[in-house]
Amino acid sequence: MRDVTPDVPALHRRSFLKYTGALGAAAAVSASLSACSSGPESTNDTGSGGGRDRTLTAVIGYGNDGSWDPTQTASAFCMAANHHIYEGLLDTDPISREPYAALATEVPKDPDSTTWRFTLRPGATFHDGKPVTADDVVFVFERILDPDTQTLAKGFFASWLKEVRKIDARNVELVLKFPFPDGLSRLTLAKIMPKHVFSRPGAWDDAIKGKAIGSGPYRQTAHHPKSNTTFEAFDAYNGPRKPAFRKMNWLTIVDAAPRVAKISGSSAGAQIADNIPYANIGQLESGGMTVAGGAGMNNLFLMFNTAHKPFDDVRVRQALHYAIDTEKMVEVALKGHGRPSSSFLDEANPSYRRAKTVYDHDPDKAKALLREAGVKGLSIEILAVNVSWIVDCLPTVKASWDAIGVKTTLSPQETTAVFTKLDQKRDYQVVAAASNPNQFGLDADLIMHYNYGPENLWMQYTRWAADPVARQLFKDMDRATREPDPARKKAIVQDYLDVVAEQAVLYPVVHNELMTAWDPARLSGIRAQPYPGINLLTAKWA
């Protein structure tokens, strides 16, 4: 990644990470932008009135002050909101991730073709009343593919998409470098934005700060960083997923206790909330709420600095993983809502295969590996993000490492503080943090390039990209990307995932569930998703 993002002056890598919220679930404490106000009166609009035109109030357990630019963001709040405001040519079901026609009139009949032609939906308009045209589509994809513009979305498209051409005002053609059927589901990550708005000087800065104009079923009506964002049904929307709520008010409440309080009791101020703490599930269910979880890639991972001895030795990294009592962590910290990792991928992923190296709790093996590596008297400071469930898991890590003679100190800090240190290339030993690339998609190629791309931030943090094993891994990843046969592609992916497991440079300790709670007397059609945020495109008033 370049040190400067050309379209955002002086935006170095730390700021890029901050704005994109590229830490998945850990984006809950992303750094702030200047607040518009202390909060609008509509914060008090709880949807308690009658009729179908009452406001739906949702509580999101992540900040709304990350980037709102769809080409940049990984912020849980902003990504969830953008799925209601914007459309891709194709969008995907939030649970199955199957693509469906959104701005385009149909899904290409031949996913294996190297040319996909799309016709735009007749009568599709942006929220400012202007028609959606092929120029808008080309505008967005040119930004994503521009070699001089660093965006998060580039990593999802540049390896397989050659160019996007305008045929006429309502038709575009995507030209691929090679057959890549997985690309269809990725098109939801290229939200179509109005060229007449976002080609203006400074407009991308405005997008980062919260300006959002799309063609989706809801239009943004107000945005107050650190407080709330409001939406209203877009009357001119003529697409496949009609708005069921006249108005929506999404509150951002990062702290667990006030978030739970907002949806609790007979005078609850909201009808739905995500990121529910496990300890509050029983309380909410006894109060008549439905609480459901989604198991996916959400994980606590350990990341080692391979430039700091002895963490350059794979035996040391393996030893520290074998030492952790993951079953205890799941029982005590996660209240049973998780599983010890048996692969980089979670067990529900279509490409999952149990890894050849699985770190079942084995303190004797951990001690033996440290002896083989010649390591004695090791002391470790774990630099950790202070996301609540991560903090709950850390005592198990410390107790496990102390038990094999590794003196362990816990150092949980604000997420931005942790990654500021990493971006400043300060020395560290081990980082413990949270991640969930499922918010981008399910395909293993996308997930692995997000985490193990040779030029991405994570590999820079680990200082591992120049290792011969890493170089071969990157070659195998690219070979899998280009492999046209699905079975062979899956086999290549599973084989290189074994390498990732064996090396344990950046590797999950546990995968856990994310919990969503809602009032079934007020809402129907809710589906808990296995990644942060909510999706209300198929929901309605009960």
C-alpha positions in Angstrom: 0.0 0.0 0.0 1.3 3.5 -0.9 2.0 5.9 1.9 -0.3 8.5 0.4 -3.8 8.1 -1.0 -3.8 10.6 -3.9 -7.5 11.6 -3.6 -7.3 12.3 0.2 -4.4 14.7 0.8 -1.8 13.6 3.4 -3.8 10.5 4.1 -1.1 8.1 5.2 -1.6 4.5 6.0 -2.7 5.0 9.6 -5.4 7.4 8.4 -6.4 5.1 5.6 -6.9 2.3 8.2 -8.8 4.6 10.5 -11.1 5.8 7.8 -11.8 2.4 6.2 -12.3 0.8 9.6 -10.2 -2.0 8.1 -10.2 -3.9 11.3 -13.6 -5.5 10.8 -15.2 -5.9 14.2 -12.5 -3.9 15.9 -13.7 -0.8 14.0 -16.0 -0.2 16.9 -13.6 2.3 18.4 -12.4 3.9 15.2 -11.1 7.5 15.5 -13.6 10.3 15.3 -14.4 12.9 12.8 -15.7 16.2 14.0 -19.2 15.8 15.2 -21.9 17.9 13.5 -23.6 18.4 16.9 -24.2 16.7 20.2 -27.0 14.8 18.5 -30.3 15.6 16.8 -33.7 15.6 18.3 -34.5 12.6 16.2 -32.3 10.5 18.5 -35.4 10.4 20.7 -37.6 9.1 17.9 -37.9 5.5 19.1 -40.6 4.3 16.8 -43.2 4.0 19.6 -45.9 5.7 17.6 -48.6 3.9 15.6 -49.1 3.2 12.0 -46.8 2.0 9.2 -45.1 5.4 8.9 -43.6 5.3 12.4 -39.8 5.3 12.6 -37.8 2.1 13.0 -35.0 2.7 15.5 -31.9 0.4 15.4 -28.9 0.3 17.7 -25.6 -0.4 16.1 -22.7 -1.4 18.3 -20.1 0.2 16.1 -19.1 3.8 15.3 -20.8 5.7 12.5 -17.8 8.0 12.2 -15.7 5.8 9.9 -15.5 6.4 6.1 -18.7 6.3 4.2 -17.0 6.1 0.9 -18.1 2.8 -0.5 -14.8 2.3 -2.3 -12.8 2.7 0.9 -14.9 1.6 3.9 -14.7 -1.5 6.0 -16.6 0.2 8.9 -19.4 -2.0 10.2 -21.9 0.8 10.6 -21.1 2.5 7.3 -21.0 -0.7 5.2 -24.4 -1.8 6.6 -25.9 1.6 5.9 -24.5 1.8 2.4 -26.2 -1.5 1.5 -29.5 0.4 2.1 -28.4 3.6 0.3 -26.5 2.4 -2.7 -26.8 -0.4 -5.2 -24.2 -2.4 -7.2 -24.9 -3.7 -10.6 -25.5 -6.9 -8.6 -26.0 -7.2 -4.9 -25.9 -10.2 -2.7 -28.2 -11.8 -0.2 -26.8 -10.9 3.3 -26.9 -14.5 4.5 -26.4 -16.8 1.4 -24.4 -14.2 -0.4 -26.0 -15.3 -3.7 -25.9 -12.4 -6.2 -29.2 -10.9 -7.5 -29.9 -8.2 -10.1 -29.9 -4.7 -8.4 -29.1 -1.8 -10.8 -28.6 -4.3 -13.6 -31.6 -6.1 -15.0 -30.2 -9.6 -14.7 -27.3 -11.7 -13.5 -25.1 -12.8 -16.4 -26.1 -16.2 -17.7 -22.5 -17.4 -18.2 -20.5 -16.7 -15.1 -17.4 -18.3 -16.8 -17.4 -15.7 -19.6 -14.6 -13.2 -19.8 -17.1 -10.5 -20.8 -20.2 -9.6 -18.8 -22.7 -7.2 -20.3 -25.2 -5.4 -18.1 -28.2 -3.3 -18.9 -29.2 -0.8 -16.3 -32.7 -0.9 -14.7 -35.1 1.4 -16.7 -36.1 4.4 -14.6 -33.4 4.0 -12.0 -32.6 7.4 -10.4 -30.3 8.7 -7.8 -31.7 10.3 -4.6 -31.2 13.7 -6.1 -33.5 12.8 -9.0 -30.8 12.4 -11.7 -30.9 9.2 -13.8 -28.4 6.4 -13.3 -26.3 6.1 -16.5 -23.5 4.0 -17.8 -21.2 7.0 -17.1 -21.8 6.6 -13.4 -20.9 2.9 -13.6 -17.6 3.5 -15.5 -16.8 6.4 -13.1 -16.9 4.1 -10.1 -14.9 1.2 -11.6 -12.3 3.6 -13.1 -11.7 4.9 -9.6 -11.4 1.3 -8.2 -9.0 0.2 -11.0 -6.9 3.4 -11.1 -3.3 2.4 -10.3 -2.6 5.8 -8.8 -5.6 5.7 -6.4 -5.4 3.5 -3.4 -8.8 2.1 -2.3 -9.8 -0.9 -0.3 -12.0 -2.0 -3.1 -9.0 -2.3 -5.5 -7.9 -5.4 -3.7 -11.2 -7.1 -4.5 -11.2 -6.3 -8.2 -7.8 -5.5 -9.7 -6.5 -9.0 -9.9 -9.2 -10.3 -12.3 -11.1 -7.2 -13.8 -9.4 -5.6 -16.8 -11.7 -2.7 -17.6 -15.3 -1.5 -17.7 -16.6 -0.1 -21.0 -19.6 2.1 -21.8 -21.7 0.6 -24.6 -24.4 3.3 -24.6 -26.3 5.2 -21.9 -27.9 2.1 -20.3 -25.4 -0.6 -21.2 -21.9 -1.4 -19.9 -19.5 -4.2 -20.4 -17.0 -5.7 -17.9 -13.9 -7.2 -19.4 -12.2 -9.8 -17.3 -8.5 -10.9 -17.4 -9.6 -14.5 -17.1 -12.7 -16.4 -16.2 -13.7 -15.6 -12.6 -17.2 -16.5 -11.6 -16.6 -15.5 -8.0 -16.5 -11.9 -9.3 -20.2 -11.8 -9.7 -20.8 -11.7 -5.9 -18.1 -9.1 -5.5 -19.9 -6.6 -7.6 -21.9 -5.6 -4.5 -18.7 -4.1 -3.3 -18.7 -1.6 -6.2 -21.6 0.6 -5.2 -22.6 2.8 -8.1 -22.2 6.5 -7.2 -23.4 9.6 -9.1 -20.5 11.0 -11.2 -22.1 14.4 -11.2 -21.8 14.5 -7.4 -18.5 12.7 -6.6 -16.4 13.9 -9.5 -16.4 17.4 -8.0 -13.3 18.7 -6.2 -13.3 17.6 -2.6 -16.2 15.2 -3.0 -14.3 12.1 -2.0 -13.5 13.8 1.3 -17.2 14.5 1.7 -17.9 10.9 1.0 -15.5 9.8 3.7 -17.2 12.2 6.2 -20.7 10.9 5.5 -22.1 12.3 2.3 -24.1 9.5 0.7 -26.2 9.7 -2.4 -27.2 6.5 -4.1 -30.0 4.8 -6.0 -31.1 2.4 -3.2 -34.4 2.0 -1.4 -33.4 4.4 1.4 -31.9 7.9 1.2 -29.8 9.4 4.0 -31.6 12.4 5.6 -29.1 13.3 8.4 -25.7 12.2 9.7 -24.3 13.0 13.1 -21.0 11.3 13.8 -20.9 9.6 17.2 -24.7 10.0 17.6 -26.9 8.7 14.8 -27.8 8.6 11.1 -31.3 8.8 9.8 -32.9 7.5 6.6 -36.2 7.8 4.7 -37.8 5.6 2.1 -36.9 6.7 -1.4 -40.2 7.1 -3.2 -38.7 6.9 -6.7 -37.0 3.6 -6.0 -38.1 1.0 -8.5 -35.7 -1.9 -7.7 -36.1 -5.4 -6.3 -36.1 -4.7 -2.6 -38.7 -2.1 -1.7 -38.4 -0.1 1.5 -40.7 -1.3 4.2 -40.0 1.5 6.7 -41.0 5.1 6.1 -38.2 6.3 8.3 -35.2 4.7 10.0 -33.0 6.1 12.8 -29.8 4.2 13.4 -28.1 5.0 16.8 -24.4 4.3 17.3 -23.8 3.0 20.9 -20.4 1.4 21.2 -20.6 0.7 24.9 -22.4 -2.6 25.7 -24.4 -1.5 28.8 -26.2 1.5 27.3 -26.7 -0.4 24.0 -28.5 -3.3 25.8 -30.5 -0.8 27.9 -31.8 0.9 24.8 -33.6 -2.2 23.7 -34.6 -3.5 27.1 -37.9 -3.3 29.0 -41.4 -2.2 28.2 -40.2 1.3 27.3 -37.4 0.2 25.0 -36.2 2.9 22.8 -35.3 0.7 19.8 -36.6 -2.4 18.1 -33.3 -4.0 17.0 -29.7 -4.0 18.0 -26.6 -5.9 16.9 -23.4 -6.8 18.8 -25.3 -8.2 21.8 -23.0 -9.3 24.7 -23.4 -13.0 25.5 -24.0 -12.3 29.2 -27.2 -10.3 28.3 -28.9 -12.9 26.0 -31.0 -14.5 28.8 -32.1 -11.1 30.1 -33.3 -10.0 26.7 -35.0 -13.2 25.9 -36.9 -13.2 29.2 -38.1 -9.7 28.2 -39.6 -11.0 25.0 -36.8 -10.2 22.6 -35.6 -12.7 20.0 -31.8 -13.1 20.2 -30.1 -15.0 17.4 -26.5 -15.5 16.4 -24.6 -15.9 13.2 -21.4 -18.0 13.2 -18.8 -17.0 10.6 -15.3 -15.6 10.3 -15.5 -13.3 13.3 -12.4 -14.2 15.2 -9.8 -13.4 17.8 -6.4 -13.6 16.1 -2.8 -13.4 17.2 -0.3 -11.6 14.9 3.4 -12.0 15.5 6.2 -9.6 14.6 8.5 -12.0 12.7 11.3 -9.3 12.8 11.4 -9.6 16.6 13.2 -12.7 17.8 12.2 -15.4 18.7 9.0 -14.9 16.8 10.8 -15.5 13.5 10.9 -19.1 14.6 7.8 -21.0 13.5 8.2 -23.3 16.5 7.8 -20.4 18.9 4.6 -19.2 17.2 3.2 -22.7 17.2 4.1 -23.3 20.8 2.2 -20.2 21.9 -0.9 -21.4 20.0 -0.7 -24.9 21.4 -0.5 -23.4 24.9 -3.8 -21.6 24.8 -6.7 -23.4 26.5 -9.2 -22.5 23.8 -12.0 -24.7 25.2 -11.8 -22.7 28.4 -11.8 -19.5 26.4 -15.0 -20.6 24.6 -16.7 -21.6 27.8 -15.7 -18.7 30.1 -15.3 -15.7 27.8 -17.6 -16.6 25.0 -20.3 -18.4 27.1 -20.3 -21.2 24.6 -20.8 -19.0 21.5 -17.7 -19.9 19.6 -15.3 -22.7 18.5 -11.6 -23.1 18.7 -10.2 -22.5 15.2 -9.4 -25.6 13.2 -8.5 -23.6 10.1 -8.0 -20.0 9.1 -11.6 -20.2 7.7 -14.6 -20.9 9.9 -16.2 -24.3 9.6 -19.2 -23.0 7.7 -17.1 -21.5 4.9 -17.6 -23.4 1.6 -13.8 -23.8 1.2 -13.3 -25.1 4.8 -11.2 -28.1 5.4 -9.7 -29.0 8.8 -6.1 -27.9 8.7 -3.2 -30.4 8.9 -2.0 -28.3 11.9 -4.7 -27.7 14.5 -3.8 -26.1 17.8 -5.6 -28.2 20.3 -4.6 -27.4 23.9 -1.3 -29.2 24.4 0.9 -27.4 27.0 3.5 -30.3 26.9 3.9 -29.9 23.2 4.2 -26.2 23.6 7.0 -26.6 26.1 8.8 -29.1 23.9 8.6 -26.7 20.9 10.1 -23.9 23.0 12.9 -26.2 24.1 13.6 -27.2 20.5 13.8 -23.6 19.6 16.3 -22.9 22.4 13.9 -20.4 24.1 14.1 -19.9 27.8 12.7 -17.2 30.1 10.5 -15.7 27.5 8.5 -12.6 28.5 5.7 -11.3 26.2 3.6 -8.2 26.2 0.4 -8.7 24.3 -0.6 -5.5 22.5 -4.4 -5.9 22.3 -7.4 -4.0 21.1 -9.9 -3.2 23.9 -13.0 -4.6 22.1 -15.1 -6.0 25.0 -15.1 -9.6 24.0 -11.4 -9.6 23.1 -10.7 -8.2 26.6 -12.8 -11.1 28.0 -10.6 -13.6 26.2 -7.2 -12.2 27.2 -7.0 -13.6 30.7 -7.2 -17.1 29.3 -4.3 -16.4 27.0 -2.2 -15.0 29.9 -3.0 -17.9 32.2 -2.1 -20.4 29.4 1.2 -18.8 28.6 2.1 -18.3 32.2 1.4 -22.0 32.8 4.2 -23.0 30.3 6.7 -20.5 31.8 6.2 -17.6 29.5 5.8 -14.4 31.6 2.8 -12.6 30.0 1.7 -9.0 30.4 -1.6 -7.8 28.9 -1.8 -4.4 27.3 -5.3 -3.7 26.0 -5.6 -0.3 24.3 -7.8 1.7 22.0 -7.8 0.1 18.6 -6.5 3.3 16.9 -3.7 3.4 19.5 -2.6 -0.1 18.7 -2.6 0.3 14.9 -1.0 3.8 15.1 2.0 2.1 16.8 2.0 -0.5 14.0 1.8 2.1 11.3 4.7 4.0 12.9 6.7 0.7 12.6 7.2 0.6 16.3 8.6 -2.7 17.7 6.1 -5.1 19.2 5.9 -8.8 20.0 2.3 -10.1 19.7 -0.9 -8.3 18.8 -4.3 -9.7 19.8 -7.3 -8.2 17.8 -10.6 -9.0 16.1 -11.3 -9.4 12.4 -14.3 -10.4 10.2 -13.7 -10.3 6.5 -17.1 -11.9 5.9 -18.6 -8.4 5.6 -16.9 -8.4 2.2 -17.9 -11.9 1.2 -17.6 -15.6 1.7 -15.1 -16.7 -1.0 -11.8 -17.8 0.4 -9.8 -16.0 -2.4 -11.2 -12.7 -1.2 -10.7 -13.5 2.5 -7.1 -14.6 2.1 -6.1 -11.8 -0.1 -7.6 -9.4 2.4 -5.4 -10.9 5.2 -2.4 -12.3 3.3 -2.0 -10.1 0.2 1.7 -9.6 -0.3 1.4 -5.8 -0.2 -1.4 -5.3 2.3 -1.2 -3.8 5.7 -1.3 -7.1 7.6 1.8 -8.5 5.9 3.6 -5.2 6.5 2.7 -5.4 10.2 4.1 -9.0 10.4 7.3 -8.2 8.5 6.9 -11.7 6.9 6.2 -10.9 3.2 9.9 -11.4 2.2 10.1 -14.9 3.8 10.6 -17.7 1.2 7.6 -19.5 2.6 5.5 -16.3 2.2 6.6 -15.8 -1.3 5.6 -19.3 -2.3 2.3 -18.8 -0.5 1.5 -15.7 -2.5 2.3 -17.5 -5.7 -0.1 -20.3 -4.7 -2.8 -17.8 -3.9 -2.5 -16.2 -7.3 -2.5 -19.6 -8.9 -5.8 -20.4 -7.1 -7.3 -17.1 -8.3 -6.6 -17.9 -11.9 -7.7 -21.6 -11.7 -10.9 -22.0 -13.8 -11.9 -25.4 -12.4 -13.8 -25.0 -9.1 -12.6 -28.3 -7.6 -9.0 -27.7 -8.4 -9.3 -24.1 -7.1 -10.7 -25.3 -3.9 -8.0 -27.9 -3.5 -5.2 -25.3 -4.1 -6.9 -23.0 -1.5 -7.1 -25.8 1.0 -3.5 -26.7 0.5 -2.2 -23.2 1.0 -4.5 -22.8 4.0 -2.5 -25.7 5.5 0.7 -23.6 5.1 -1.0 -20.6 6.7 -2.0 -22.8 9.7 1.5 -24.3 10.0 3.2 -20.9 9.9 0.8 -19.2 12.3 2.0 -15.7 11.5 -1.5 -14.1 11.6 -3.9 -16.8 12.7 -7.3 -17.1 14.5 -7.5 -18.5 18.0 -11.3 -18.8 18.2 -14.2 -18.0 15.8 -17.2 -16.7 17.6 -20.9 -15.8 17.0 -22.2 -12.3 16.6 -25.6 -11.8 18.3 -28.5 -9.7 17.1 -31.6 -9.0 19.2 -35.0 -7.7 18.0 -38.6 -7.3 19.1 -40.6 -10.0 17.2 -43.9 -8.2 18.1 -42.7 -5.2 16.1 -40.5 -6.6 13.4 -40.5 -9.6 11.0 -38.2 -10.8 8.3 -35.1 -10.3 10.4 -32.1 -12.6 9.9 -29.1 -12.5 12.1 -25.9 -12.1 10.1 -22.5 -13.5 10.9 -20.7 -10.2 10.5 -21.2 -6.8 12.1 -24.2 -4.6 11.3 -27.7 -5.3 10.2 -29.6 -5.7 6.9 -33.3 -4.6 6.8 -33.9 -5.0 3.1 -36.2 -8.0 3.6 -37.6 -6.9 7.0 -40.9 -5.2 7.7 -43.3 -4.2 10.5 -44.9 -7.2 12.2 
